[in-house]
């Protein structure tokens, strides 16, 4: 199984180009800055820059609606490749081929993006990462 799910920020503006075939297809390339879940001794966050590629209508949409700094969630698969550069050196590539994406911010009235606000009636997480459950909840109210 080859499945990748990433959540991060656009590291640069997406670049959309079109193939030179009879029916041109959009090819969108971009990078996502993804925080690592741990910190080094200096207590600084480490970030991985993941190269992504997306084709067709999805690529056009990402190119149109996303810009550097916007939060994005993508899912897809890892694809490796190789090519020879102009100096004759063999180069290797690793990209995430995006099969699906989601907006992780919403537009405000000024047209810029902002991070979604959590509802105020949502229970807060405990230090261990779990939510407290109201013991008065009746099992018959559950949808399953």
CNS distance restraints for C-alpha pairs under 8 A (distance, minus, plus):
assign (resid   2 and name CA) (resid  77 and name CA) 5.42 0.50 0.50
assign (resid   2 and name CA) (resid  78 and name CA) 6.61 0.50 0.50
assign (resid   3 and name CA) (resid  75 and name CA) 7.20 0.50 0.50
assign (resid   3 and name CA) (resid  76 and name CA) 5.74 0.50 0.50
assign (resid   3 and name CA) (resid  77 and name CA) 4.82 0.50 0.50
assign (resid   3 and name CA) (resid  78 and name CA) 7.23 0.50 0.50
assign (resid   4 and name CA) (resid  74 and name CA) 7.98 0.50 0.50
assign (resid   4 and name CA) (resid  75 and name CA) 5.41 0.50 0.50
assign (resid   4 and name CA) (resid  76 and name CA) 5.22 0.50 0.50
assign (resid   4 and name CA) (resid  77 and name CA) 5.33 0.50 0.50
assign (resid   4 and name CA) (resid  78 and name CA) 6.90 0.50 0.50
assign (resid   4 and name CA) (resid  96 and name CA) 7.45 0.50 0.50
assign (resid   5 and name CA) (resid  73 and name CA) 7.30 0.50 0.50
assign (resid   5 and name CA) (resid  74 and name CA) 5.75 0.50 0.50
assign (resid   5 and name CA) (resid  75 and name CA) 4.33 0.50 0.50
assign (resid   5 and name CA) (resid  76 and name CA) 6.66 0.50 0.50
assign (resid   6 and name CA) (resid  34 and name CA) 7.27 0.50 0.50
assign (resid   6 and name CA) (resid  73 and name CA) 5.56 0.50 0.50
assign (resid   6 and name CA) (resid  74 and name CA) 5.31 0.50 0.50
assign (resid   6 and name CA) (resid  75 and name CA) 6.37 0.50 0.50
assign (resid   7 and name CA) (resid  32 and name CA) 8.00 0.50 0.50
assign (resid   7 and name CA) (resid  34 and name CA) 6.46 0.50 0.50
assign (resid   7 and name CA) (resid  71 and name CA) 7.33 0.50 0.50
assign (resid   7 and name CA) (resid  72 and name CA) 5.89 0.50 0.50
assign (resid   7 and name CA) (resid  73 and name CA) 4.35 0.50 0.50
assign (resid   7 and name CA) (resid  74 and name CA) 6.60 0.50 0.50
assign (resid   8 and name CA) (resid  32 and name CA) 5.78 0.50 0.50
assign (resid   8 and name CA) (resid  33 and name CA) 5.38 0.50 0.50
assign (resid   8 and name CA) (resid  34 and name CA) 4.63 0.50 0.50
assign (resid   8 and name CA) (resid  35 and name CA) 7.13 0.50 0.50
assign (resid   8 and name CA) (resid  71 and name CA) 5.53 0.50 0.50
assign (resid   8 and name CA) (resid  72 and name CA) 5.73 0.50 0.50
assign (resid   8 and name CA) (resid  73 and name CA) 6.57 0.50 0.50
assign (resid   9 and name CA) (resid  32 and name CA) 5.42 0.50 0.50
assign (resid   9 and name CA) (resid  33 and name CA) 5.24 0.50 0.50
assign (resid   9 and name CA) (resid  34 and name CA) 6.86 0.50 0.50
assign (resid   9 and name CA) (resid  68 and name CA) 7.39 0.50 0.50
assign (resid   9 and name CA) (resid  69 and name CA) 5.26 0.50 0.50
assign (resid   9 and name CA) (resid  70 and name CA) 5.29 0.50 0.50
assign (resid   9 and name CA) (resid  71 and name CA) 4.26 0.50 0.50
assign (resid   9 and name CA) (resid  72 and name CA) 5.91 0.50 0.50
assign (resid  10 and name CA) (resid  14 and name CA) 7.98 0.50 0.50
assign (resid  10 and name CA) (resid  30 and name CA) 7.27 0.50 0.50
assign (resid  10 and name CA) (resid  31 and name CA) 6.03 0.50 0.50
assign (resid  10 and name CA) (resid  32 and name CA) 4.69 0.50 0.50
assign (resid  10 and name CA) (resid  33 and name CA) 6.24 0.50 0.50
assign (resid  10 and name CA) (resid  66 and name CA) 7.62 0.50 0.50
assign (resid  10 and name CA) (resid  67 and name CA) 6.56 0.50 0.50
assign (resid  10 and name CA) (resid  68 and name CA) 4.83 0.50 0.50
assign (resid  10 and name CA) (resid  69 and name CA) 4.99 0.50 0.50
assign (resid  10 and name CA) (resid  70 and name CA) 5.48 0.50 0.50
assign (resid  10 and name CA) (resid  71 and name CA) 6.39 0.50 0.50
assign (resid  10 and name CA) (resid  72 and name CA) 6.98 0.50 0.50
assign (resid  11 and name CA) (resid  30 and name CA) 7.46 0.50 0.50
assign (resid  11 and name CA) (resid  31 and name CA) 5.33 0.50 0.50
assign (resid  11 and name CA) (resid  32 and name CA) 5.19 0.50 0.50
assign (resid  11 and name CA) (resid  33 and name CA) 5.43 0.50 0.50
assign (resid  11 and name CA) (resid  49 and name CA) 7.30 0.50 0.50
assign (resid  11 and name CA) (resid  68 and name CA) 5.54 0.50 0.50
assign (resid  11 and name CA) (resid  69 and name CA) 6.30 0.50 0.50
assign (resid  12 and name CA) (resid  30 and name CA) 6.60 0.50 0.50
assign (resid  12 and name CA) (resid  31 and name CA) 6.47 0.50 0.50
assign (resid  12 and name CA) (resid  32 and name CA) 7.96 0.50 0.50
assign (resid  12 and name CA) (resid  67 and name CA) 6.85 0.50 0.50
assign (resid  12 and name CA) (resid  68 and name CA) 4.42 0.50 0.50
assign (resid  12 and name CA) (resid  69 and name CA) 7.31 0.50 0.50
assign (resid  13 and name CA) (resid  30 and name CA) 6.82 0.50 0.50
assign (resid  13 and name CA) (resid  63 and name CA) 7.76 0.50 0.50
assign (resid  13 and name CA) (resid  66 and name CA) 7.19 0.50 0.50
assign (resid  13 and name CA) (resid  67 and name CA) 4.71 0.50 0.50
assign (resid  13 and name CA) (resid  68 and name CA) 4.69 0.50 0.50
assign (resid  14 and name CA) (resid  28 and name CA) 6.45 0.50 0.50
assign (resid  14 and name CA) (resid  29 and name CA) 5.73 0.50 0.50
assign (resid  14 and name CA) (resid  30 and name CA) 4.66 0.50 0.50
assign (resid  14 and name CA) (resid  31 and name CA) 7.74 0.50 0.50
assign (resid  14 and name CA) (resid  62 and name CA) 7.15 0.50 0.50
assign (resid  14 and name CA) (resid  63 and name CA) 5.30 0.50 0.50
assign (resid  14 and name CA) (resid  66 and name CA) 7.20 0.50 0.50
assign (resid  14 and name CA) (resid  67 and name CA) 6.69 0.50 0.50
assign (resid  14 and name CA) (resid  68 and name CA) 7.75 0.50 0.50
assign (resid  15 and name CA) (resid  28 and name CA) 5.48 0.50 0.50
assign (resid  15 and name CA) (resid  29 and name CA) 5.28 0.50 0.50
assign (resid  15 and name CA) (resid  30 and name CA) 6.42 0.50 0.50
assign (resid  15 and name CA) (resid  63 and name CA) 6.55 0.50 0.50
assign (resid  16 and name CA) (resid  26 and name CA) 6.38 0.50 0.50
assign (resid  16 and name CA) (resid  27 and name CA) 5.60 0.50 0.50
assign (resid  16 and name CA) (resid  28 and name CA) 4.28 0.50 0.50
assign (resid  16 and name CA) (resid  29 and name CA) 6.54 0.50 0.50
assign (resid  16 and name CA) (resid  59 and name CA) 7.06 0.50 0.50
assign (resid  16 and name CA) (resid  60 and name CA) 6.90 0.50 0.50
assign (resid  16 and name CA) (resid  63 and name CA) 6.05 0.50 0.50
assign (resid  17 and name CA) (resid  26 and name CA) 5.71 0.50 0.50
assign (resid  17 and name CA) (resid  27 and name CA) 5.30 0.50 0.50
assign (resid  17 and name CA) (resid  28 and name CA) 6.43 0.50 0.50
assign (resid  18 and name CA) (resid  24 and name CA) 5.63 0.50 0.50
assign (resid  18 and name CA) (resid  25 and name CA) 5.25 0.50 0.50
assign (resid  18 and name CA) (resid  26 and name CA) 4.50 0.50 0.50
assign (resid  18 and name CA) (resid  27 and name CA) 5.84 0.50 0.50
assign (resid  19 and name CA) (resid  24 and name CA) 4.94 0.50 0.50
assign (resid  19 and name CA) (resid  25 and name CA) 5.33 0.50 0.50
assign (resid  19 and name CA) (resid  26 and name CA) 6.64 0.50 0.50
assign (resid  19 and name CA) (resid  27 and name CA) 7.27 0.50 0.50
assign (resid  20 and name CA) (resid  24 and name CA) 5.83 0.50 0.50
assign (resid  21 and name CA) (resid  25 and name CA) 7.78 0.50 0.50
assign (resid  25 and name CA) (resid  55 and name CA) 7.03 0.50 0.50
assign (resid  25 and name CA) (resid  56 and name CA) 5.45 0.50 0.50
assign (resid  26 and name CA) (resid  55 and name CA) 5.53 0.50 0.50
assign (resid  26 and name CA) (resid  56 and name CA) 4.75 0.50 0.50
assign (resid  26 and name CA) (resid  57 and name CA) 7.04 0.50 0.50
assign (resid  26 and name CA) (resid  59 and name CA) 6.07 0.50 0.50
assign (resid  26 and name CA) (resid  60 and name CA) 6.27 0.50 0.50
assign (resid  27 and name CA) (resid  53 and name CA) 6.95 0.50 0.50
assign (resid  27 and name CA) (resid  54 and name CA) 5.90 0.50 0.50
assign (resid  27 and name CA) (resid  55 and name CA) 4.72 0.50 0.50
assign (resid  27 and name CA) (resid  56 and name CA) 6.55 0.50 0.50
assign (resid  27 and name CA) (resid  59 and name CA) 6.00 0.50 0.50
assign (resid  27 and name CA) (resid  60 and name CA) 7.86 0.50 0.50
assign (resid  28 and name CA) (resid  53 and name CA) 5.55 0.50 0.50
assign (resid  28 and name CA) (resid  54 and name CA) 5.09 0.50 0.50
assign (resid  28 and name CA) (resid  55 and name CA) 6.22 0.50 0.50
assign (resid  28 and name CA) (resid  59 and name CA) 4.78 0.50 0.50
assign (resid  28 and name CA) (resid  60 and name CA) 6.98 0.50 0.50
assign (resid  28 and name CA) (resid  62 and name CA) 7.54 0.50 0.50
assign (resid  28 and name CA) (resid  63 and name CA) 6.67 0.50 0.50
assign (resid  29 and name CA) (resid  51 and name CA) 7.42 0.50 0.50
assign (resid  29 and name CA) (resid  52 and name CA) 5.79 0.50 0.50
assign (resid  29 and name CA) (resid  53 and name CA) 4.56 0.50 0.50
assign (resid  29 and name CA) (resid  54 and name CA) 6.59 0.50 0.50
assign (resid  30 and name CA) (resid  51 and name CA) 6.02 0.50 0.50
assign (resid  30 and name CA) (resid  52 and name CA) 5.40 0.50 0.50
assign (resid  30 and name CA) (resid  53 and name CA) 6.54 0.50 0.50
assign (resid  31 and name CA) (resid  49 and name CA) 6.10 0.50 0.50
assign (resid  31 and name CA) (resid  50 and name CA) 5.29 0.50 0.50
assign (resid  31 and name CA) (resid  51 and name CA) 4.38 0.50 0.50
assign (resid  31 and name CA) (resid  52 and name CA) 5.64 0.50 0.50
assign (resid  32 and name CA) (resid  48 and name CA) 7.98 0.50 0.50
assign (resid  32 and name CA) (resid  49 and name CA) 5.54 0.50 0.50
assign (resid  32 and name CA) (resid  50 and name CA) 5.20 0.50 0.50
assign (resid  32 and name CA) (resid  51 and name CA) 6.62 0.50 0.50
assign (resid  32 and name CA) (resid  52 and name CA) 7.40 0.50 0.50
assign (resid  33 and name CA) (resid  47 and name CA) 6.11 0.50 0.50
assign (resid  33 and name CA) (resid  48 and name CA) 5.68 0.50 0.50
assign (resid  33 and name CA) (resid  49 and name CA) 4.59 0.50 0.50
assign (resid  33 and name CA) (resid  50 and name CA) 6.48 0.50 0.50
assign (resid  34 and name CA) (resid  47 and name CA) 5.46 0.50 0.50
assign (resid  34 and name CA) (resid  48 and name CA) 5.25 0.50 0.50
assign (resid  34 and name CA) (resid  49 and name CA) 6.38 0.50 0.50
assign (resid  34 and name CA) (resid  50 and name CA) 7.38 0.50 0.50
assign (resid  35 and name CA) (resid  45 and name CA) 6.84 0.50 0.50
assign (resid  35 and name CA) (resid  46 and name CA) 6.05 0.50 0.50
assign (resid  35 and name CA) (resid  47 and name CA) 4.50 0.50 0.50
assign (resid  35 and name CA) (resid  48 and name CA) 6.41 0.50 0.50
assign (resid  36 and name CA) (resid  45 and name CA) 7.01 0.50 0.50
assign (resid  36 and name CA) (resid  46 and name CA) 5.58 0.50 0.50
assign (resid  36 and name CA) (resid  47 and name CA) 5.65 0.50 0.50
assign (resid  36 and name CA) (resid  48 and name CA) 6.90 0.50 0.50
assign (resid  38 and name CA) (resid  45 and name CA) 7.22 0.50 0.50
assign (resid  38 and name CA) (resid  46 and name CA) 7.58 0.50 0.50
assign (resid  39 and name CA) (resid  43 and name CA) 5.29 0.50 0.50
assign (resid  39 and name CA) (resid  44 and name CA) 5.76 0.50 0.50
assign (resid  39 and name CA) (resid  45 and name CA) 5.26 0.50 0.50
assign (resid  39 and name CA) (resid  46 and name CA) 6.45 0.50 0.50
assign (resid  40 and name CA) (resid  44 and name CA) 6.16 0.50 0.50
assign (resid  40 and name CA) (resid  45 and name CA) 7.25 0.50 0.50
assign (resid  40 and name CA) (resid  46 and name CA) 7.53 0.50 0.50
assign (resid  50 and name CA) (resid  95 and name CA) 7.28 0.50 0.50
assign (resid  50 and name CA) (resid  96 and name CA) 7.50 0.50 0.50
assign (resid  51 and name CA) (resid  94 and name CA) 7.32 0.50 0.50
assign (resid  51 and name CA) (resid  95 and name CA) 5.16 0.50 0.50
assign (resid  51 and name CA) (resid  96 and name CA) 6.37 0.50 0.50
assign (resid  52 and name CA) (resid  95 and name CA) 5.18 0.50 0.50
assign (resid  52 and name CA) (resid  96 and name CA) 4.59 0.50 0.50
assign (resid  52 and name CA) (resid  97 and name CA) 5.93 0.50 0.50
assign (resid  52 and name CA) (resid  98 and name CA) 6.63 0.50 0.50
assign (resid  53 and name CA) (resid  59 and name CA) 7.84 0.50 0.50
assign (resid  53 and name CA) (resid  95 and name CA) 6.64 0.50 0.50
assign (resid  53 and name CA) (resid  96 and name CA) 6.23 0.50 0.50
assign (resid  53 and name CA) (resid  97 and name CA) 5.09 0.50 0.50
assign (resid  53 and name CA) (resid  98 and name CA) 6.06 0.50 0.50
assign (resid  54 and name CA) (resid  58 and name CA) 6.47 0.50 0.50
assign (resid  54 and name CA) (resid  59 and name CA) 4.85 0.50 0.50
assign (resid  54 and name CA) (resid  97 and name CA) 5.85 0.50 0.50
assign (resid  54 and name CA) (resid  98 and name CA) 5.07 0.50 0.50
assign (resid  54 and name CA) (resid  99 and name CA) 7.23 0.50 0.50
assign (resid  55 and name CA) (resid  59 and name CA) 4.91 0.50 0.50
assign (resid  55 and name CA) (resid  60 and name CA) 7.85 0.50 0.50
assign (resid  55 and name CA) (resid  98 and name CA) 7.94 0.50 0.50
assign (resid  56 and name CA) (resid  60 and name CA) 6.53 0.50 0.50
assign (resid  57 and name CA) (resid  61 and name CA) 6.17 0.50 0.50
assign (resid  58 and name CA) (resid  62 and name CA) 6.22 0.50 0.50
assign (resid  58 and name CA) (resid 100 and name CA) 7.77 0.50 0.50
assign (resid  59 and name CA) (resid  63 and name CA) 6.10 0.50 0.50
assign (resid  60 and name CA) (resid  64 and name CA) 6.09 0.50 0.50
assign (resid  61 and name CA) (resid  65 and name CA) 5.96 0.50 0.50
assign (resid  62 and name CA) (resid  66 and name CA) 5.44 0.50 0.50
assign (resid  63 and name CA) (resid  67 and name CA) 7.74 0.50 0.50
assign (resid  66 and name CA) (resid  70 and name CA) 6.23 0.50 0.50
assign (resid  70 and name CA) (resid 104 and name CA) 7.99 0.50 0.50
assign (resid  70 and name CA) (resid 105 and name CA) 7.35 0.50 0.50
assign (resid  70 and name CA) (resid 113 and name CA) 7.20 0.50 0.50
assign (resid  71 and name CA) (resid 103 and name CA) 6.89 0.50 0.50
assign (resid  71 and name CA) (resid 104 and name CA) 5.31 0.50 0.50
assign (resid  71 and name CA) (resid 105 and name CA) 6.28 0.50 0.50
assign (resid  72 and name CA) (resid 101 and name CA) 7.03 0.50 0.50
assign (resid  72 and name CA) (resid 102 and name CA) 5.99 0.50 0.50
assign (resid  72 and name CA) (resid 103 and name CA) 5.35 0.50 0.50
assign (resid  72 and name CA) (resid 104 and name CA) 5.35 0.50 0.50
assign (resid  72 and name CA) (resid 105 and name CA) 7.88 0.50 0.50
assign (resid  73 and name CA) (resid 101 and name CA) 5.49 0.50 0.50
assign (resid  73 and name CA) (resid 102 and name CA) 5.13 0.50 0.50
assign (resid  73 and name CA) (resid 103 and name CA) 6.68 0.50 0.50
assign (resid  73 and name CA) (resid 104 and name CA) 6.66 0.50 0.50
assign (resid  74 and name CA) (resid  98 and name CA) 6.29 0.50 0.50
assign (resid  74 and name CA) (resid  99 and name CA) 7.56 0.50 0.50
assign (resid  74 and name CA) (resid 100 and name CA) 5.74 0.50 0.50
assign (resid  74 and name CA) (resid 101 and name CA) 4.23 0.50 0.50
assign (resid  74 and name CA) (resid 102 and name CA) 6.45 0.50 0.50
assign (resid  75 and name CA) (resid  98 and name CA) 5.81 0.50 0.50
assign (resid  75 and name CA) (resid  99 and name CA) 5.93 0.50 0.50
assign (resid  75 and name CA) (resid 100 and name CA) 5.30 0.50 0.50
assign (resid  75 and name CA) (resid 101 and name CA) 6.28 0.50 0.50
assign (resid  76 and name CA) (resid  96 and name CA) 6.30 0.50 0.50
assign (resid  76 and name CA) (resid  97 and name CA) 5.43 0.50 0.50
assign (resid  76 and name CA) (resid  98 and name CA) 4.49 0.50 0.50
assign (resid  76 and name CA) (resid  99 and name CA) 4.67 0.50 0.50
assign (resid  76 and name CA) (resid 100 and name CA) 6.55 0.50 0.50
assign (resid  77 and name CA) (resid  96 and name CA) 5.46 0.50 0.50
assign (resid  77 and name CA) (resid  97 and name CA) 5.35 0.50 0.50
assign (resid  77 and name CA) (resid  98 and name CA) 6.87 0.50 0.50
assign (resid  77 and name CA) (resid  99 and name CA) 7.63 0.50 0.50
assign (resid  78 and name CA) (resid  94 and name CA) 6.88 0.50 0.50
assign (resid  78 and name CA) (resid  95 and name CA) 5.76 0.50 0.50
assign (resid  78 and name CA) (resid  96 and name CA) 4.54 0.50 0.50
assign (resid  78 and name CA) (resid  97 and name CA) 6.18 0.50 0.50
assign (resid  79 and name CA) (resid  94 and name CA) 5.81 0.50 0.50
assign (resid  79 and name CA) (resid  95 and name CA) 5.40 0.50 0.50
assign (resid  79 and name CA) (resid  96 and name CA) 6.14 0.50 0.50
assign (resid  79 and name CA) (resid  97 and name CA) 6.64 0.50 0.50
assign (resid  80 and name CA) (resid  92 and name CA) 7.28 0.50 0.50
assign (resid  80 and name CA) (resid  93 and name CA) 5.46 0.50 0.50
assign (resid  80 and name CA) (resid  94 and name CA) 4.46 0.50 0.50
assign (resid  80 and name CA) (resid  95 and name CA) 6.39 0.50 0.50
assign (resid  81 and name CA) (resid  92 and name CA) 5.74 0.50 0.50
assign (resid  81 and name CA) (resid  93 and name CA) 5.03 0.50 0.50
assign (resid  81 and name CA) (resid  94 and name CA) 6.53 0.50 0.50
assign (resid  82 and name CA) (resid  90 and name CA) 6.91 0.50 0.50
assign (resid  82 and name CA) (resid  91 and name CA) 5.49 0.50 0.50
assign (resid  82 and name CA) (resid  92 and name CA) 4.30 0.50 0.50
assign (resid  82 and name CA) (resid  93 and name CA) 5.87 0.50 0.50
assign (resid  83 and name CA) (resid  90 and name CA) 5.76 0.50 0.50
assign (resid  83 and name CA) (resid  91 and name CA) 5.32 0.50 0.50
assign (resid  83 and name CA) (resid  92 and name CA) 6.55 0.50 0.50
assign (resid  84 and name CA) (resid  88 and name CA) 5.58 0.50 0.50
assign (resid  84 and name CA) (resid  89 and name CA) 5.39 0.50 0.50
assign (resid  84 and name CA) (resid  90 and name CA) 4.40 0.50 0.50
assign (resid  84 and name CA) (resid  91 and name CA) 5.83 0.50 0.50
assign (resid  85 and name CA) (resid  89 and name CA) 5.47 0.50 0.50
assign (resid  85 and name CA) (resid  90 and name CA) 6.43 0.50 0.50
assign (resid  85 and name CA) (resid  91 and name CA) 6.76 0.50 0.50
assign (resid 104 and name CA) (resid 115 and name CA) 6.89 0.50 0.50
assign (resid 104 and name CA) (resid 116 and name CA) 7.37 0.50 0.50
assign (resid 105 and name CA) (resid 113 and name CA) 5.74 0.50 0.50
assign (resid 105 and name CA) (resid 114 and name CA) 5.23 0.50 0.50
assign (resid 105 and name CA) (resid 115 and name CA) 4.56 0.50 0.50
assign (resid 105 and name CA) (resid 116 and name CA) 5.64 0.50 0.50
assign (resid 106 and name CA) (resid 113 and name CA) 5.33 0.50 0.50
assign (resid 106 and name CA) (resid 114 and name CA) 5.49 0.50 0.50
assign (resid 106 and name CA) (resid 115 and name CA) 6.41 0.50 0.50
assign (resid 106 and name CA) (resid 116 and name CA) 6.17 0.50 0.50
assign (resid 107 and name CA) (resid 111 and name CA) 5.52 0.50 0.50
assign (resid 107 and name CA) (resid 112 and name CA) 5.45 0.50 0.50
assign (resid 107 and name CA) (resid 113 and name CA) 4.38 0.50 0.50
assign (resid 107 and name CA) (resid 114 and name CA) 6.17 0.50 0.50
assign (resid 108 and name CA) (resid 112 and name CA) 5.92 0.50 0.50
assign (resid 108 and name CA) (resid 113 and name CA) 6.18 0.50 0.50
assign (resid 108 and name CA) (resid 114 and name CA) 6.67 0.50 0.50
assign (resid 118 and name CA) (resid 122 and name CA) 7.33 0.50 0.50
assign (resid 123 and name CA) (resid 131 and name CA) 6.36 0.50 0.50
assign (resid 123 and name CA) (resid 132 and name CA) 6.83 0.50 0.50
assign (resid 124 and name CA) (resid 131 and name CA) 6.21 0.50 0.50
assign (resid 124 and name CA) (resid 132 and name CA) 7.54 0.50 0.50
assign (resid 125 and name CA) (resid 129 and name CA) 5.56 0.50 0.50
assign (resid 125 and name CA) (resid 130 and name CA) 5.49 0.50 0.50
assign (resid 125 and name CA) (resid 131 and name CA) 4.63 0.50 0.50
assign (resid 125 and name CA) (resid 132 and name CA) 7.15 0.50 0.50
assign (resid 126 and name CA) (resid 130 and name CA) 5.44 0.50 0.50
assign (resid 126 and name CA) (resid 131 and name CA) 5.87 0.50 0.50
assign (resid 126 and name CA) (resid 132 and name CA) 7.13 0.50 0.50
assign (resid 137 and name CA) (resid 141 and name CA) 7.43 0.50 0.50
assign (resid 138 and name CA) (resid 142 and name CA) 7.53 0.50 0.50
